[in-house]
Amino acid sequence: MKLYSTQNKQNQVDFQTAVFNSMPQDKGLYMPVDIPVLRQEFLDNLDRYTLQEIAFEVSSALLKDAIPADDLRAIIADAVNFDAPVHELDEKNYVLELFHGPSLAFKDFGARFMSRVMAYFLKDGEQLLDVLVATSGDTGGAVALGFLGVPHTRVTILYPEGKVSPIQELQLCTNGQNIRAITVKGTFDDCQQLVKQAFADPELNASLRLTSANSINISRLIPQTFYYFHALAQLFRKGKRSVVFSVPSGNFGNIGAGLLAWKMGLPVKSFIAATNANDTVPRFLESGVYETRPSVQTYANAMDVGAPSNWVRIMELFKGNREEALKMVLGVSYTDEQTLEAIAEIYNRYNYIACPHTAIAWLAMQKVQEQKANNEDVYVCLSTAHACKFPDVFPEEIARRIELPEQVAEMLGKEKSATAMDADFNAFKKYLLNAEGE
């Protein structure tokens, strides 16, 4: 598998290099040189395949000979060992539940696959691999659990102080071993900028072996394609063939993976990019002007991203043509007030508890159904996190109905450990260099 930098298509590397480098020195992002179209027989008969079989078919087509088939199957069996069921709300509306993994968030797919791929490539005696990750909520927990105890790795998680939920913070700060947490006085964008500056710093790169576990890493993006194919497999079994996905979108890795799957032949009608008040992409799709803004805090905190990194990848898929993107992607945004109203409406209408991110995706697909009625279409909103992660968002009637998963109950009462830091790169750099000998 060959990948190129979005800043320079002549800057090409193999898969292993892209996994460990994460981001090219020219500050672009890695994209596959060739995006294969999957076998038509496979695409027409998705309903015959399990999630693990789908994962192997998709990843082996992309990776080519980067990982031998038997080794890739073993990685998938270990990493993708939980389900992503499609839950029916009614005959036209469905929820793809992506919170059944260890950290109760969709990012388990990417983090577990990536950690096992890195462990596969790492060799005894090699320099310690320093994994840097910025999180607005769920990424950090998934990465922490994905890498916990993985030999020859050390993970540093940066998260914005006071802007993640209590359970999300426990997932970041109670692991120990090879997992460290930094609480940054600022926003997710500040955290992300610190990570990007670290990758561009010559002294850090000379001293440390740095890589990223954010969705800028291509090995995070690839496994996120799996559940789009798996969702269609489940809907095919119900006789549903014309599908629109509504995707809660923050850093745009999730919908980016869906669009990569579409390029590989995923038989989907279109996508909806549903955001909260951090609406950089919906504004661009409407106006043609791409203008980032500082992120603002919302109830859907995993989407609190003002400068989404993965949008550059999405535009690569459309060769930079906004009009072409508009044929497949609709962007909409919603306020906190609308999010709370949607949570209540989903509960009252379906007796279903949706997290804030899921509620925003549900709102978006309701809007599209009203505007573009088509009796053959069905709509799937991606449920990206378990509702228990957001206890303060729900009214008491709904909150008391939320079942606490076993892994959350085990964390309660554990002591948190995190280093407080200003959004200052020199301080972050000093922290990383001083920890070199640990």
C-alpha positions as CSV (number, residue, x, y, z in Angstrom):
1,M,0.0,0.0,0.0
2,K,1.3,3.4,-1.0
3,L,0.1,6.7,0.6
4,Y,0.7,10.3,-0.4
5,S,0.7,13.6,1.5
6,T,-2.3,15.9,0.7
7,Q,0.3,18.7,0.6
8,N,2.5,17.0,-2.0
9,K,1.4,13.9,-4.0
10,Q,5.0,13.2,-4.8
11,N,5.7,12.6,-1.1
12,Q,4.8,8.9,-0.9
13,V,5.4,6.3,1.8
14,D,4.4,2.7,2.6
15,F,1.7,1.8,5.1
16,Q,4.1,1.1,8.0
17,T,5.8,4.4,7.6
18,A,2.4,6.2,7.5
19,V,1.3,4.4,10.6
20,F,4.3,5.4,12.7
21,N,4.8,8.9,11.2
22,S,1.1,9.7,11.4
23,M,1.5,13.1,9.7
24,P,3.9,14.0,7.0
25,Q,6.6,16.6,7.8
26,D,4.9,18.9,5.2
27,K,1.9,19.0,7.6
28,G,-0.4,17.3,5.1
29,L,-2.3,14.1,5.8
30,Y,-1.7,10.6,4.3
31,M,-4.2,9.3,1.7
32,P,-4.1,6.1,-0.3
33,V,-2.5,6.5,-3.7
34,D,-5.0,4.0,-5.1
35,I,-8.5,3.4,-3.6
36,P,-9.6,0.0,-4.7
37,V,-13.2,-0.8,-5.6
38,L,-14.3,-4.0,-3.9
39,R,-15.6,-7.0,-5.7
40,Q,-19.2,-6.6,-7.0
41,E,-20.2,-10.0,-5.8
42,F,-19.1,-8.9,-2.3
43,L,-20.9,-5.6,-2.5
44,D,-24.2,-7.2,-3.8
45,N,-24.2,-9.8,-1.0
46,L,-23.0,-8.0,2.1
47,D,-25.8,-9.7,4.0
48,R,-23.9,-13.0,3.7
49,Y,-20.8,-11.7,5.6
50,T,-20.0,-11.3,9.3
51,L,-18.5,-8.1,10.7
52,Q,-15.1,-9.7,10.9
53,E,-15.3,-11.1,7.4
54,I,-16.2,-7.6,6.1
55,A,-13.3,-6.1,8.0
56,F,-10.9,-8.5,6.4
57,E,-12.3,-8.0,2.9
58,V,-12.1,-4.2,3.2
59,S,-8.7,-3.9,4.9
60,S,-7.0,-6.5,2.8
61,A,-8.1,-4.6,-0.4
62,L,-6.7,-1.4,1.0
63,L,-3.5,-2.7,2.6
64,K,-2.7,-5.0,-0.2
65,D,0.6,-6.8,0.9
66,A,1.4,-4.5,3.8
67,I,0.3,-7.3,6.3
68,P,0.1,-11.0,5.3
69,A,-3.5,-12.3,5.2
70,D,-3.2,-14.7,8.2
71,D,-1.6,-11.9,10.4
72,L,-4.3,-9.5,9.3
73,R,-7.1,-11.9,10.2
74,A,-5.5,-12.3,13.6
75,I,-5.4,-8.6,14.2
76,I,-9.0,-8.2,13.2
77,A,-10.1,-11.1,15.4
78,D,-8.4,-9.4,18.4
79,A,-9.4,-5.8,17.6
80,V,-12.9,-6.2,16.3
81,N,-14.3,-8.5,19.0
82,F,-17.6,-6.7,19.7
83,D,-20.7,-5.9,17.6
84,A,-22.1,-2.8,15.9
85,P,-25.9,-3.6,15.8
86,V,-28.4,-1.7,13.8
87,H,-31.4,-0.8,16.1
88,E,-34.7,-0.2,14.4
89,L,-36.7,2.9,15.6
90,D,-39.3,2.5,13.0
91,E,-39.5,1.2,9.4
92,K,-37.6,4.2,8.0
93,N,-35.3,5.2,10.9
94,Y,-32.5,3.2,12.4
95,V,-29.6,3.7,14.8
96,L,-26.2,2.2,14.2
97,E,-24.9,1.5,17.7
98,L,-21.2,1.9,17.8
99,F,-20.8,2.0,21.6
100,H,-20.5,-1.7,22.4
101,G,-16.7,-1.8,22.6
102,P,-14.5,-1.4,25.8
103,S,-14.6,2.4,26.0
104,L,-18.3,2.7,25.0
105,A,-17.5,4.8,21.9
106,F,-17.2,4.3,18.1
107,K,-13.5,5.1,18.4
108,D,-12.8,1.6,19.8
109,F,-12.8,0.4,16.2
110,G,-10.0,2.7,15.2
111,A,-8.0,2.7,18.4
112,R,-8.0,-1.1,18.8
113,F,-7.1,-1.8,15.2
114,M,-4.4,0.9,15.2
115,S,-2.8,-0.3,18.5
116,R,-2.6,-3.9,17.2
117,V,-1.2,-2.8,13.9
118,M,1.5,-0.8,15.7
119,A,2.3,-3.7,18.0
120,Y,2.6,-6.0,15.0
121,F,5.2,-3.7,13.3
122,L,7.1,-2.9,16.5
123,K,10.2,-5.1,17.2
124,D,11.9,-5.9,20.4
125,G,14.8,-3.5,21.1
126,E,13.3,-0.7,19.0
127,Q,13.0,2.9,20.5
128,L,10.0,3.5,22.6
129,L,7.0,4.6,20.6
130,D,5.5,7.8,22.0
131,V,1.8,8.0,21.0
132,L,0.3,11.5,21.3
133,V,-3.4,12.1,21.2
134,A,-5.7,15.1,21.6
135,T,-9.2,14.4,22.7
136,S,-12.5,16.3,23.0
137,G,-14.1,13.4,24.8
138,D,-14.1,9.9,23.4
139,T,-10.9,9.4,21.4
140,G,-8.7,9.5,24.5
141,G,-10.6,6.8,26.3
142,A,-10.6,4.5,23.3
143,V,-6.9,5.0,22.7
144,A,-6.1,4.5,26.4
145,L,-7.8,1.2,26.5
146,G,-6.6,0.2,23.1
147,F,-2.9,0.8,24.0
148,L,-3.0,-0.1,27.7
149,G,-0.2,-2.6,28.4
150,V,1.0,-2.7,24.7
151,P,4.8,-3.3,24.9
152,H,7.2,-0.6,23.7
153,T,4.6,2.2,23.7
154,R,3.8,5.2,25.9
155,V,0.6,7.2,25.4
156,T,0.2,10.9,26.2
157,I,-3.4,12.1,26.1
158,L,-4.2,15.8,26.0
159,Y,-7.8,17.0,26.9
160,P,-9.4,20.4,27.6
161,E,-9.8,21.1,31.3
162,G,-13.4,21.0,32.4
163,K,-14.7,20.2,28.9
164,V,-15.1,16.4,29.1
165,S,-17.7,14.5,31.1
166,P,-16.8,12.9,34.4
167,I,-16.9,9.4,33.0
168,Q,-14.8,10.4,30.0
169,E,-12.3,11.9,32.4
170,L,-12.1,8.7,34.4
171,Q,-11.4,6.8,31.2
172,L,-8.5,9.1,30.6
173,C,-7.0,9.4,34.0
174,T,-7.3,6.1,35.9
175,N,-5.3,3.7,33.7
176,G,-1.7,4.0,34.9
177,Q,0.9,1.8,33.3
178,N,1.9,3.3,29.9
179,I,-0.9,5.8,29.8
180,R,-0.4,9.5,30.8
181,A,-3.0,12.3,30.8
182,I,-2.5,16.1,30.5
183,T,-5.4,18.4,31.2
184,V,-4.9,21.6,29.1
185,K,-6.3,25.0,30.0
186,G,-8.0,25.6,26.7
187,T,-10.1,24.0,24.0
188,F,-9.8,20.8,22.0
189,D,-8.3,22.9,19.2
190,D,-5.5,24.0,21.6
191,C,-4.8,20.3,22.4
192,Q,-4.8,19.4,18.7
193,Q,-2.5,22.2,17.9
194,L,0.0,21.1,20.6
195,V,0.1,17.7,19.1
196,K,0.6,19.0,15.5
197,Q,3.4,21.3,16.7
198,A,5.1,18.4,18.4
199,F,5.2,16.5,15.1
200,A,6.7,19.5,13.3
201,D,9.4,20.1,15.9
202,P,12.8,18.9,14.8
203,E,14.2,18.5,18.4
204,L,11.3,16.4,19.5
205,N,11.5,14.2,16.5
206,A,15.2,13.8,16.9
207,S,14.8,12.7,20.5
208,L,11.5,10.8,20.5
209,R,9.8,8.4,18.2
210,L,6.5,10.2,17.9
211,T,3.2,9.0,16.4
212,S,-0.5,10.1,16.7
213,A,-3.6,8.2,17.7
214,N,-5.9,10.9,16.5
215,S,-7.9,10.3,13.3
216,I,-5.2,12.0,11.4
217,N,-3.5,8.6,11.5
218,I,-4.6,6.5,8.5
219,S,-4.7,3.3,10.6
220,R,-7.5,4.9,12.6
221,L,-9.5,5.7,9.5
222,I,-9.4,2.4,7.8
223,P,-11.2,0.3,10.4
224,Q,-14.0,2.9,10.7
225,T,-15.0,1.9,7.2
226,F,-15.9,-1.6,8.5
227,Y,-19.1,-0.6,10.3
228,Y,-20.6,1.2,7.3
229,F,-20.5,-2.0,5.3
230,H,-21.7,-4.0,8.3
231,A,-24.7,-1.7,8.7
232,L,-25.7,-2.2,5.1
233,A,-25.3,-6.0,5.6
234,Q,-27.8,-5.8,8.4
235,L,-30.2,-3.6,6.4
236,F,-29.9,-5.9,3.4
237,R,-31.3,-8.7,5.5
238,K,-34.3,-6.6,6.2
239,G,-34.8,-5.9,2.5
240,K,-33.6,-2.2,2.8
241,R,-31.3,-1.2,-0.1
242,S,-31.5,2.6,-0.4
243,V,-29.7,4.1,2.7
244,V,-28.7,7.5,3.9
245,F,-26.2,7.8,6.8
246,S,-26.4,10.7,9.2
247,V,-23.1,11.1,11.0
248,P,-22.3,13.2,14.1
249,S,-19.2,15.1,12.9
250,G,-16.5,16.8,14.9
251,N,-13.0,16.2,13.5
252,F,-14.7,14.6,10.4
253,G,-12.8,11.3,10.7
254,N,-16.0,9.3,11.0
255,I,-17.8,10.6,8.0
256,G,-14.4,10.6,6.2
257,A,-14.3,6.9,6.7
258,G,-17.8,6.5,5.3
259,L,-16.8,8.5,2.2
260,L,-13.7,6.3,1.8
261,A,-16.0,3.3,2.0
262,W,-18.2,4.9,-0.6
263,K,-15.2,5.3,-2.9
264,M,-14.5,1.6,-2.4
265,G,-18.0,0.8,-3.6
266,L,-20.2,1.1,-0.5
267,P,-23.8,1.1,-2.0
268,V,-25.0,4.1,-0.1
269,K,-27.2,6.9,-1.4
270,S,-25.7,9.9,0.5
271,F,-24.3,11.2,3.8
272,I,-25.4,13.9,6.2
273,A,-22.7,15.7,8.2
274,A,-24.5,16.7,11.4
275,T,-22.6,19.1,13.7
276,N,-23.3,21.1,16.9
277,A,-22.6,24.8,17.1
278,N,-19.1,24.1,15.8
279,D,-20.3,24.4,12.2
280,T,-17.2,25.1,10.1
281,V,-18.1,22.4,7.4
282,P,-21.9,23.1,7.1
283,R,-21.0,26.8,6.6
284,F,-18.5,25.9,3.9
285,L,-20.9,23.6,2.1
286,E,-23.5,26.4,2.1
287,S,-21.3,29.3,1.2
288,G,-18.2,28.0,-0.4
289,V,-16.1,29.8,2.2
290,Y,-14.0,27.6,4.5
291,E,-13.5,29.6,7.7
292,T,-12.4,28.0,10.9
293,R,-13.4,29.5,14.3
294,P,-12.4,28.8,17.8
295,S,-14.3,25.8,19.1
296,V,-17.2,26.4,21.6
297,Q,-18.3,24.0,24.3
298,T,-21.5,22.1,23.8
299,Y,-23.4,19.1,25.3
300,A,-22.1,17.0,22.4
301,N,-18.5,17.6,23.5
302,A,-16.8,15.0,21.2
303,M,-17.9,17.3,18.3
304,D,-16.5,20.5,19.8
305,V,-14.0,21.0,17.0
306,G,-13.6,24.4,15.2
307,A,-10.9,23.3,12.8
308,P,-11.6,19.7,11.7
309,S,-8.4,18.0,10.5
310,N,-10.0,15.4,8.3
311,W,-11.9,17.8,6.1
312,V,-8.8,18.0,3.9
313,R,-9.0,14.2,3.3
314,I,-12.7,14.5,2.3
315,M,-12.0,17.2,-0.2
316,E,-9.2,15.0,-1.6
317,L,-11.8,12.4,-2.3
318,F,-13.7,15.0,-4.3
319,K,-10.6,16.4,-5.9
320,G,-11.2,19.7,-4.1
321,N,-14.5,20.2,-5.9
322,R,-17.2,21.5,-3.5
323,E,-20.0,21.0,-6.0
324,E,-19.0,17.3,-6.3
325,A,-19.0,17.0,-2.5
326,L,-22.5,18.5,-2.3
327,K,-23.8,15.7,-4.4
328,M,-22.9,13.2,-1.6
329,V,-22.7,15.3,1.6
330,L,-25.3,17.6,3.2
331,G,-24.1,19.7,6.2
332,V,-26.5,20.8,9.0
333,S,-25.9,22.1,12.5
334,Y,-27.9,22.3,15.7
335,T,-27.9,24.2,19.0
336,D,-27.7,22.7,22.5
337,E,-31.4,23.6,23.0
338,Q,-32.4,21.7,19.9
339,T,-30.2,18.8,21.1
340,L,-32.0,18.5,24.4
341,E,-35.4,18.7,22.7
342,A,-34.3,15.9,20.4
343,I,-33.2,13.7,23.3
344,A,-36.6,14.1,24.9
345,E,-38.5,13.5,21.6
346,I,-36.5,10.3,20.8
347,Y,-37.2,9.0,24.3
348,N,-40.9,9.8,24.1
349,R,-41.4,8.5,20.6
350,Y,-39.3,5.4,20.6
351,N,-38.5,4.7,24.3
352,Y,-34.8,5.0,23.2
353,I,-32.1,6.9,25.0
354,A,-29.8,8.7,22.7
355,C,-26.6,10.5,23.6
356,P,-26.3,14.2,22.5
357,H,-24.2,13.3,19.4
358,T,-26.7,10.7,18.4
359,A,-29.6,13.1,18.9
360,I,-28.0,15.7,16.6
361,A,-27.6,13.0,13.9
362,W,-31.2,12.0,14.4
363,L,-32.4,15.6,14.1
364,A,-30.5,16.0,10.8
365,M,-32.0,12.9,9.2
366,Q,-35.5,14.0,10.2
367,K,-34.9,17.3,8.4
368,V,-33.7,15.6,5.3
369,Q,-36.7,13.2,5.3
370,E,-39.0,16.2,5.5
371,Q,-37.3,17.9,2.6
372,K,-36.7,14.9,0.3
373,A,-39.4,12.4,0.8
374,N,-38.7,9.1,-0.9
375,N,-40.5,6.0,0.2
376,E,-37.6,3.7,-0.7
377,D,-35.0,5.5,1.4
378,V,-34.2,4.5,5.0
379,Y,-32.1,6.6,7.3
380,V,-29.4,5.5,9.7
381,C,-28.0,7.8,12.4
382,L,-24.7,6.8,13.9
383,S,-24.8,6.5,17.7
384,T,-21.2,7.2,18.6
385,A,-21.2,7.0,22.4
386,H,-23.1,5.3,25.3
387,A,-25.5,7.7,27.0
388,C,-24.0,7.0,30.4
389,K,-21.0,9.2,29.5
390,F,-23.3,12.3,29.7
391,P,-25.2,12.1,32.9
392,D,-25.7,15.8,33.4
393,V,-27.3,16.2,29.9
394,F,-30.4,14.1,30.6
395,P,-33.5,15.1,32.5
396,E,-34.0,12.9,35.7
397,E,-36.7,10.8,34.1
398,I,-34.4,9.6,31.4
399,A,-31.2,9.6,33.4
400,R,-32.5,7.1,35.9
401,R,-33.2,4.7,33.0
402,I,-29.6,4.7,31.8
403,E,-28.0,1.4,32.7
404,L,-24.4,1.7,33.8
405,P,-22.1,-0.8,32.0
406,E,-19.8,-3.0,34.1
407,Q,-16.6,-1.3,32.9
408,V,-17.9,2.1,34.1
409,A,-18.9,0.8,37.5
410,E,-15.4,-0.6,37.9
411,M,-13.8,2.9,37.3
412,L,-15.9,4.7,39.9
413,G,-13.9,5.5,42.9
414,K,-10.5,5.1,41.2
415,E,-8.0,7.9,41.8
416,K,-7.5,10.2,38.9
417,S,-4.0,11.2,37.8
418,A,-3.4,14.0,35.3
419,T,-0.8,16.8,34.7
420,A,-2.3,20.3,34.5
421,M,-0.8,22.5,31.8
422,D,-1.4,25.8,29.9
423,A,-1.9,25.6,26.2
424,D,1.8,26.4,25.7
425,F,3.9,24.4,23.3
426,N,7.2,25.1,25.2
427,A,5.7,23.7,28.3
428,F,4.4,20.6,26.4
429,K,7.8,20.1,24.7
430,K,9.6,20.3,28.0
431,Y,7.2,17.8,29.5
432,L,7.9,15.3,26.7
433,L,11.7,15.8,26.7
434,N,11.9,15.5,30.5
435,A,9.9,12.3,30.4
436,E,12.2,10.8,27.8
437,G,14.1,8.7,30.3
438,E,11.0,7.3,32.1
